Structures are given as structure tokens and as C-alpha cells.
Amino acid sequence: MPLDLTYAALADPTRRAILETLAQGPAPVGTLAAPFPISGPAISRHLRVLEEAGLIRNQRVGKGRICTLQPAPLAQARGWLDFHHRFWTGSFDRLDDLLKD
């Protein structure tokens, strides 16, 4: 399920940090990897998880690779959270009204 992949990808702080960087615009893999004290293969695995979840597009440009944020899965995740927030807020409001009566 795509939503499961999105939330699994977002569960890791390194991947969330990569997405925050990409929210400012496309970036080369080297720029994305620079802040992290992890190996190149580890960064590649993180990028692969993000790409499989549809959160980024990773494409070859010349001799390098450029990553771009793909916001649609984030919008779907937010929609799910917004729905449940409205549902539970309404439920708790109704319960509060009942308890006050």
C-alpha cells in the first residue's frame, strides 16, 4: 500500500532530513549526503527507500544524480492524518458534550 511505504520512509530521521533539504529544491546526491556521518551505500539505501515510496525522483544528469521532491505521497499522508484528526476531534467533542449533560 503506498501510504504504508510513505510512513515507513518517514519513520527514519535521516530520510526526513533529506526530504527537508529537497523541500528547498532539487539537489545532487553529494549535497544530500554531506551532512550525514554515514557511508555512501547507506545514503544510497535511504534514497532508494524514498524513491520506492514515491517521495523523490532520482535521475541521472551528466555524470551525477539529482534528486527532486515528489510531494503527492506527502499530500496523501496529510489527507489521512487530517481525516483522522477531524474524526477524533469530533468524537471527543461529542463525548465532552455528553459528559457535560
C-alpha positions, 0 to 999 in steps of 0.5 A: 500500500503506498501510504504504508511505504510513505510512513515507513520512509518517514519513520527514519530521521535521516530520510526526513532530513533529506526530504527537508533539504529537497523541500528547498529544491532539487539537489545532487546526491553529494549535497544530500549526503554531506551532512550525514556521518554515514557511508555512501551505500547507506545514503544510497539505501535511504534514497532508494527507500524514498524513491520506492515510496514515491517521495523523490525522483532520482535521475541521472544528469551528466555524470551525477544524480539529482534528486527532486521532491515528489510531494503527492505521497506527502499530500496523501499522508496529510489527507489521512492524518487530517481525516483522522484528526477531524474524526477524533476531534469530533468524537471527543467533542461529542463525548465532552458534550455528553459528559457535560449533560 
